[in-house]
Amino acid sequence: MEKAITAFAKGSWRFTTNTEIEGVLTITGDGRWSETRLGLSGRWEYDPSRLTIIMDGVDSEKALKNPYLIPSVPEPAKEALSREYSMNGGWSSSLGKKVKARRDKDAVVLEFEDFEDGSKGSPEHVESLIFTLTRLKGAP
């Protein structure tokens, strides 16, 4: 049976990007998340009308007023991980306004097509930012 997106997301995930960034993202069932690369953490809330992500830290007050928001995320993980989404608020201005989600074997791939890295014209420039997340062994 297909897991609901909230049950599917819980656990620890190794992430890598096409820009050679890597770390571990941990998502808990009590609405918290954290990652090891930059030490970021925050809260998440989900219902089928939206996924909201709030980052702890310096911009907490601003984030509460304008959280990172992805509208209309369906509940079944299979359906949620096979579409393109619009993004609003939060740090979406640096990631772009769209994200494509898909499954690739045992991984989840998130592609931010209109990501702007600020290095256009340099050899390090990327046209899109791609995160590949793989569940760590022993995670549910």
MDAnalysis code that builds the backbone (N, CA, C; Angstrom):
import MDAnalysis as mda
import numpy as np

u = mda.Universe.empty(420, n_residues=140, atom_resindex=np.repeat(np.arange(140), 3), trajectory=True)
u.add_TopologyAttr("name", ["N", "CA", "C"] * 140)
u.add_TopologyAttr("resid", np.arange(1, 141))
u.add_TopologyAttr("resname", ["MET", "GLU", "LYS", "ALA", "ILE", "THR", "ALA", "PHE", "ALA", "LYS", "GLY", "SER", "TRP", "ARG", "PHE", "THR", "THR", "ASN", "THR", "GLU", "ILE", "GLU", "GLY", "VAL", "LEU", "THR", "ILE", "THR", "GLY", "ASP", "GLY", "ARG", "TRP", "SER", "GLU", "THR", "ARG", "LEU", "GLY", "LEU", "SER", "GLY", "ARG", "TRP", "GLU", "TYR", "ASP", "PRO", "SER", "ARG", "LEU", "THR", "ILE", "ILE", "MET", "ASP", "GLY", "VAL", "ASP", "SER", "GLU", "LYS", "ALA", "LEU", "LYS", "ASN", "PRO", "TYR", "LEU", "ILE", "PRO", "SER", "VAL", "PRO", "GLU", "PRO", "ALA", "LYS", "GLU", "ALA", "LEU", "SER", "ARG", "GLU", "TYR", "SER", "MET", "ASN", "GLY", "GLY", "TRP", "SER", "SER", "SER", "LEU", "GLY", "LYS", "LYS", "VAL", "LYS", "ALA", "ARG", "ARG", "ASP", "LYS", "ASP", "ALA", "VAL", "VAL", "LEU", "GLU", "PHE", "GLU", "ASP", "PHE", "GLU", "ASP", "GLY", "SER", "LYS", "GLY", "SER", "PRO", "GLU", "HIS", "VAL", "GLU", "SER", "LEU", "ILE", "PHE", "THR", "LEU", "THR", "ARG", "LEU", "LYS", "GLY", "ALA", "PRO"])
u.atoms.positions = np.array([
    [0.840, -1.187, 0.000],
    [0.000, 0.000, 0.000],
    [0.882, 1.247, 0.000],
    [0.481, 2.253, -0.732],
    [1.233, 3.496, -0.837],
    [1.180, 4.270, 0.467],
    [2.345, 4.718, 0.933],
    [2.407, 5.514, 2.159],
    [1.913, 6.933, 1.893],
    [1.343, 7.521, 2.918],
    [0.991, 8.928, 2.849],
    [2.291, 9.726, 2.876],
    [2.276, 10.898, 2.283],
    [3.488, 11.708, 2.160],
    [4.114, 12.003, 3.532],
    [3.310, 12.232, 4.557],
    [3.873, 12.531, 5.879],
    [4.610, 11.327, 6.450],
    [4.059, 10.130, 6.321],
    [4.732, 8.922, 6.813],
    [5.964, 8.620, 5.972],
    [5.874, 8.833, 4.678],
    [6.992, 8.577, 3.780],
    [8.180, 9.486, 4.094],
    [7.924, 10.760, 4.380],
    [8.998, 11.740, 4.570],
    [9.776, 11.551, 5.863],
    [9.135, 11.045, 6.911],
    [9.803, 10.907, 8.208],
    [11.025, 10.020, 8.112],
    [12.089, 10.442, 8.790],
    [13.310, 9.646, 8.827],
    [14.519, 10.488, 8.482],
    [15.634, 9.822, 8.255],
    [16.880, 10.495, 7.892],
    [17.224, 10.171, 6.446],
    [17.604, 11.213, 5.724],
    [17.883, 11.126, 4.301],
    [19.264, 11.710, 4.008],
    [20.077, 10.978, 3.257],
    [21.343, 11.522, 2.763],
    [20.994, 12.350, 1.533],
    [21.521, 13.582, 1.463],
    [21.270, 14.383, 0.269],
    [22.574, 14.764, -0.408],
    [22.516, 14.802, -1.723],
    [23.617, 15.284, -2.553],
    [23.008, 16.222, -3.583],
    [23.828, 17.125, -4.099],
    [23.351, 18.018, -5.148],
    [24.290, 17.966, -6.337],
    [23.833, 18.516, -7.440],
    [24.671, 18.619, -8.627],
    [25.738, 19.697, -8.465],
    [25.775, 20.367, -7.313],
    [26.808, 21.366, -7.014],
    [27.757, 20.860, -5.928],
    [27.768, 19.539, -5.727],
    [28.676, 18.868, -4.802],
    [28.451, 19.216, -3.329],
    [27.221, 19.529, -2.980],
    [26.846, 19.724, -1.583],
    [26.254, 18.416, -1.096],
    [26.599, 18.018, 0.123],
    [26.003, 16.808, 0.670],
    [25.837, 16.937, 2.173],
    [24.933, 16.139, 2.701],
    [24.657, 16.148, 4.132],
    [23.536, 15.184, 4.442],
    [22.976, 15.336, 5.632],
    [21.873, 14.498, 6.074],
    [20.722, 15.402, 6.499],
    [19.536, 15.089, 6.014],
    [18.304, 15.776, 6.379],
    [17.488, 14.825, 7.233],
    [17.065, 15.295, 8.419],
    [16.233, 14.480, 9.299],
    [14.880, 15.162, 9.444],
    [13.814, 14.387, 9.194],
    [12.444, 14.891, 9.275],
    [11.727, 14.065, 10.335],
    [11.157, 14.739, 11.330],
    [10.472, 14.032, 12.408],
    [8.962, 14.147, 12.257],
    [8.256, 13.250, 12.919],
    [6.800, 13.243, 12.854],
    [6.150, 14.339, 13.673],
    [6.930, 15.006, 14.529],
    [6.364, 16.066, 15.368],
    [6.510, 17.452, 14.744],
    [6.814, 17.492, 13.439],
    [6.860, 18.775, 12.743],
    [8.207, 19.469, 12.771],
    [9.286, 18.763, 13.038],
    [10.622, 19.365, 13.054],
    [11.462, 18.787, 11.914],
    [12.469, 19.549, 11.474],
    [13.445, 19.075, 10.503],
    [14.788, 19.697, 10.844],
    [15.862, 19.054, 10.437],
    [17.210, 19.605, 10.604],
    [18.113, 18.996, 9.542],
    [19.212, 19.692, 9.252],
    [20.159, 19.173, 8.280],
    [21.577, 19.425, 8.787],
    [22.523, 18.599, 8.304],
    [23.883, 18.638, 8.836],
    [24.842, 19.528, 8.062],
    [24.545, 19.901, 6.844],
    [25.492, 20.668, 6.001],
    [25.761, 22.054, 6.561],
    [24.690, 22.805, 6.824],
    [24.820, 24.163, 7.351],
    [24.285, 24.291, 8.774],
    [23.771, 23.186, 9.318],
    [23.214, 23.223, 10.665],
    [21.856, 23.905, 10.725],
    [21.127, 23.918, 9.619],
    [19.814, 24.551, 9.578],
    [18.770, 23.626, 10.193],
    [17.713, 24.240, 10.719],
    [16.615, 23.466, 11.292],
    [15.355, 24.316, 11.225],
    [14.244, 23.682, 11.543],
    [12.993, 24.414, 11.524],
    [11.810, 23.508, 11.759],
    [10.650, 23.991, 11.305],
    [9.396, 23.254, 11.451],
    [8.782, 23.042, 10.080],
    [7.941, 22.021, 9.990],
    [7.169, 21.797, 8.772],
    [5.735, 21.463, 9.156],
    [4.817, 21.837, 8.282],
    [3.401, 21.539, 8.471],
    [2.858, 21.077, 7.124],
    [1.999, 20.058, 7.172],
    [1.454, 19.545, 5.922],
    [-0.046, 19.333, 6.046],
    [-0.758, 19.707, 5.021],
    [-2.115, 19.245, 4.759],
    [-2.241, 19.269, 3.237],
    [-3.209, 18.569, 2.662],
    [-3.263, 18.484, 1.193],
    [-3.371, 19.829, 0.467],
    [-3.672, 20.896, 1.185],
    [-3.729, 22.197, 0.520],
    [-2.366, 22.866, 0.442],
    [-1.373, 22.369, 1.254],
    [-0.067, 23.020, 1.231],
    [0.959, 22.269, 2.088],
    [2.231, 22.513, 1.763],
    [3.359, 22.120, 2.585],
    [4.038, 23.422, 2.984],
    [4.169, 23.658, 4.282],
    [4.794, 24.874, 4.785],
    [6.083, 24.501, 5.497],
    [7.161, 25.231, 5.191],
    [8.454, 24.987, 5.818],
    [8.950, 26.297, 6.403],
    [9.255, 26.263, 7.691],
    [9.752, 27.447, 8.394],
    [11.149, 27.126, 8.901],
    [12.096, 28.033, 8.657],
    [13.471, 27.855, 9.088],
    [13.695, 28.613, 10.394],
    [14.327, 27.950, 11.377],
    [14.708, 28.607, 12.618],
    [15.855, 29.576, 12.341],
    [16.076, 30.489, 13.276],
    [17.268, 31.327, 13.177],
    [16.979, 32.797, 13.039],
    [17.918, 33.476, 12.400],
    [17.930, 34.925, 12.312],
    [16.633, 35.500, 11.765],
    [16.092, 34.891, 10.738],
    [14.894, 35.427, 10.094],
    [13.617, 34.771, 10.595],
    [13.610, 34.273, 11.835],
    [12.443, 33.543, 12.334],
    [11.167, 34.368, 12.284],
    [11.211, 35.606, 12.723],
    [10.002, 36.440, 12.706],
    [9.516, 36.658, 11.278],
    [10.454, 36.935, 10.369],
    [10.097, 37.125, 8.964],
    [9.531, 35.823, 8.385],
    [10.159, 34.683, 8.740],
    [9.716, 33.383, 8.221],
    [8.312, 33.048, 8.694],
    [7.959, 33.421, 9.918],
    [6.615, 33.153, 10.416],
    [5.571, 33.935, 9.633],
    [5.932, 35.143, 9.207],
    [5.005, 35.978, 8.453],
    [4.949, 35.580, 6.977],
    [6.061, 35.046, 6.454],
    [6.146, 34.702, 5.041],
    [6.885, 33.367, 4.898],
    [6.263, 32.250, 5.337],
    [6.958, 30.958, 5.287],
    [7.128, 30.460, 3.853],
    [8.013, 29.523, 3.700],
    [8.219, 28.821, 2.440],
    [6.998, 27.936, 2.240],
    [6.323, 28.061, 1.114],
    [5.040, 27.410, 0.918],
    [4.962, 26.744, -0.456],
    [4.536, 25.483, -0.460],
    [4.250, 24.770, -1.705],
    [2.776, 24.379, -1.636],
    [1.914, 25.021, -2.456],
    [0.484, 24.710, -2.413],
    [0.137, 23.396, -3.105],
    [-0.956, 22.803, -2.671],
    [-1.583, 21.647, -3.316],
    [-0.678, 20.431, -3.478],
    [-0.170, 19.913, -2.352],
    [0.629, 18.682, -2.371],
    [-0.303, 17.529, -2.010],
    [-0.507, 16.568, -2.921],
    [-1.423, 15.464, -2.616],
    [-0.873, 14.557, -1.518],
    [-1.758, 13.829, -0.857],
    [-1.385, 12.976, 0.273],
    [-0.602, 11.724, -0.121],
    [-0.997, 10.947, -1.129],
    [-0.217, 9.741, -1.441],
    [1.190, 10.111, -1.925],
    [2.219, 9.467, -1.360],
    [3.603, 9.780, -1.727],
    [3.849, 9.567, -3.219],
    [3.284, 8.499, -3.780],
    [3.494, 8.217, -5.202],
    [3.021, 9.384, -6.062],
    [1.878, 9.934, -5.722],
    [1.331, 11.069, -6.475],
    [2.104, 12.356, -6.185],
    [2.446, 12.581, -4.920],
    [3.155, 13.808, -4.530],
    [4.538, 13.891, -5.161],
    [5.158, 12.727, -5.400],
    [6.522, 12.693, -5.927],
    [6.567, 12.442, -7.422],
    [5.589, 12.983, -8.118],
    [5.579, 12.834, -9.579],
    [4.934, 14.046, -10.245],
    [5.328, 15.222, -9.786],
    [4.745, 16.428, -10.383],
    [5.622, 17.645, -10.168],
    [5.191, 18.744, -10.779],
    [5.870, 20.027, -10.636],
    [5.024, 20.917, -9.743],
    [5.686, 21.697, -8.884],
    [4.998, 22.575, -7.933],
    [5.475, 24.009, -8.077],
    [4.583, 24.927, -7.749],
    [4.944, 26.332, -7.596],
    [5.374, 26.532, -6.148],
    [6.309, 27.462, -5.929],
    [6.774, 27.755, -4.573],
    [6.578, 29.234, -4.297],
    [6.278, 29.541, -3.043],
    [6.056, 30.918, -2.640],
    [6.760, 31.190, -1.314],
    [7.110, 32.451, -1.087],
    [7.603, 32.890, 0.207],
    [8.947, 32.343, 0.604],
    [9.292, 32.588, 1.862],
    [10.517, 32.072, 2.450],
    [11.737, 32.317, 1.599],
    [12.576, 31.312, 1.485],
    [13.802, 31.437, 0.703],
    [13.603, 30.998, -0.735],
    [12.341, 30.887, -1.197],
    [12.096, 30.449, -2.573],
    [12.621, 31.459, -3.587],
    [12.861, 32.703, -3.163],
    [13.392, 33.684, -4.113],
    [14.769, 33.272, -4.613],
    [15.579, 32.584, -3.797],
    [16.888, 32.143, -4.269],
    [16.819, 30.784, -4.957],
    [15.832, 29.951, -4.612],
    [15.693, 28.637, -5.246],
    [14.911, 28.710, -6.548],
    [14.121, 29.740, -6.715],
    [13.272, 29.864, -7.888],
    [11.818, 29.681, -7.494],
    [10.952, 29.689, -8.462],
    [9.513, 29.624, -8.197],
    [8.886, 28.281, -8.528],
    [9.705, 27.286, -8.958],
    [9.168, 25.978, -9.303],
    [10.108, 24.884, -8.810],
    [9.520, 23.741, -8.498],
    [10.300, 22.551, -8.173],
    [9.605, 21.342, -8.782],
    [10.388, 20.460, -9.407],
    [9.874, 19.186, -9.916],
    [10.286, 18.106, -8.932],
    [9.338, 17.258, -8.563],
    [9.609, 16.143, -7.657],
    [9.387, 14.845, -8.406],
    [10.299, 13.880, -8.197],
    [10.130, 12.574, -8.839],
    [10.889, 11.520, -8.046],
    [10.487, 10.282, -8.236],
    [11.193, 9.136, -7.663],
    [12.148, 8.613, -8.714],
    [13.327, 8.198, -8.287],
    [14.314, 7.590, -9.168],
    [14.898, 6.399, -8.428],
    [14.369, 5.218, -8.711],
    [14.714, 3.991, -7.991],
    [14.398, 4.191, -6.517],
    [15.412, 4.165, -5.646],
    [15.187, 4.319, -4.210],
    [15.371, 5.753, -3.728],
    [15.531, 6.692, -4.638],
    [15.803, 8.080, -4.272],
    [14.629, 8.991, -4.631],
    [14.603, 10.128, -3.982],
    [13.687, 11.221, -4.320],
    [14.550, 12.316, -4.934],
    [14.128, 12.833, -6.074],
    [14.884, 13.875, -6.759],
    [14.023, 15.137, -6.803],
    [14.610, 16.252, -6.351],
    [13.951, 17.557, -6.399],
    [14.783, 18.453, -7.310],
    [14.152, 18.980, -8.357],
    [14.865, 19.839, -9.299],
    [14.274, 21.238, -9.281],
    [15.124, 22.193, -8.926],
    [14.756, 23.610, -8.906],
    [15.276, 24.199, -10.217],
    [14.394, 24.219, -11.248],
    [14.805, 24.569, -12.603],
    [15.267, 26.008, -12.772],
    [14.654, 26.935, -12.064],
    [15.015, 28.337, -12.263],
    [15.841, 28.872, -11.102],
    [16.638, 28.002, -10.491],
    [17.582, 28.379, -9.449],
    [18.588, 29.369, -10.025],
    [18.919, 30.394, -9.273],
    [19.899, 31.382, -9.716],
    [21.072, 31.349, -8.759],
    [22.227, 30.902, -9.240],
    [23.389, 30.799, -8.359],
    [24.262, 32.043, -8.364],
    [23.923, 33.032, -9.180],
    [24.669, 34.291, -9.184],
    [26.012, 34.225, -9.885],
    [26.316, 33.111, -10.536],
    [27.630, 32.996, -11.189],
    [27.493, 32.760, -12.690],
    [26.467, 33.346, -13.288],
    [26.242, 33.161, -14.724],
    [27.505, 33.552, -15.503],
    [27.898, 32.702, -16.430],
    [29.091, 32.956, -17.225],
    [30.349, 32.309, -16.661],
    [30.301, 31.868, -15.405],
    [31.476, 31.213, -14.817],
    [31.363, 29.702, -15.008],
    [32.485, 28.976, -14.919],
    [32.439, 27.516, -15.076],
    [31.608, 26.824, -13.991],
    [31.436, 27.451, -12.837],
    [30.677, 26.858, -11.739],
    [29.168, 27.048, -11.869],
    [28.724, 27.842, -12.836],
    [27.306, 28.163, -12.994],
    [26.477, 26.911, -13.312],
    [25.332, 26.792, -12.660],
    [24.394, 25.720, -12.985],
    [23.056, 26.342, -13.355],
    [22.396, 25.732, -14.308],
    [21.094, 26.216, -14.770],
    [19.965, 25.785, -13.843],
    [20.147, 24.670, -13.145],
    [19.145, 24.217, -12.195],
    [19.870, 23.534, -11.038],
    [19.239, 23.530, -9.893],
    [19.792, 22.888, -8.704],
    [19.031, 21.589, -8.493],
    [19.754, 20.484, -8.393],
    [19.127, 19.174, -8.260],
    [19.575, 18.526, -6.958],
    [18.598, 18.207, -6.098],
    [18.836, 17.483, -4.853],
    [18.415, 16.042, -5.057],
    [19.276, 15.112, -4.669],
    [18.936, 13.695, -4.668],
    [18.967, 13.241, -3.214],
    [17.839, 12.718, -2.732],
    [17.714, 12.277, -1.345],
    [17.523, 10.766, -1.306],
    [18.336, 10.112, -0.483],
    [18.266, 8.661, -0.344],
    [18.088, 8.334, 1.134],
    [17.064, 7.575, 1.450],
    [16.797, 7.213, 2.849],
    [17.984, 6.443, 3.411],
    [18.412, 6.826, 4.616],
    [19.509, 6.117, 5.265],
    [19.029, 4.764, 5.763],
    [19.883, 3.773, 5.686],
    [19.528, 2.432, 6.162],
    [19.157, 2.485, 7.624],
    [18.179, 1.694, 7.985],
    [17.721, 1.675, 9.366],
    [16.638, 2.711, 9.653],
    [16.438, 3.659, 8.711],
    [15.370, 4.646, 8.883],
    [14.060, 4.002, 8.450],
    [12.958, 4.405, 9.046],
    [11.674, 3.791, 8.698],
    [11.277, 4.036, 7.255],
])
